[in-house]
Amino acid sequence: MSPVTTVPGSGMTRSDGTSFTDVPRSALAWSSVALTGAIFPVAYVLMTRLLPWAFLDSWVAPAILVSVILAAATTGLLALLVRHEHSWLVVLALIVSLPLAVFSTFMMAGEVLFPH
């Protein structure tokens, strides 16, 4: 059992994990922050066609982008729920990646179900 500590100034107790003002402690939390930060450069490179590779004009580019978004949201949720990382960086990463993951999942499902 992990020790229960009192959060200074709030009167609340927590068993483990980080407080909101701390930086993440686990590698899982840092990877969720890094993957969320990688979403926008990957999207820029793929959508502006900076790489002149022919196969990126097919379904590959959206699949790569959705994979990065889903990986960021999944690692963020695992860091929050399993590792109890309540850092502001993890919360910010979830605020950015979770809506993108839901939107991109519905868009990919729509493209598969109703191709044009």
Buried (B, 14 or more C-beta within 10 A) or exposed (E): EEEEEEEEEEEEEBEEBBBEEBEBBBEBBBBBBEBBBBBEEBBEBBEEEEEEEEEBEEEEBBEBBBEBBBBBBBBBBBBBEEBBBBBBBBBEBBEBBBEBBEEBBEEBEEEEEEEE
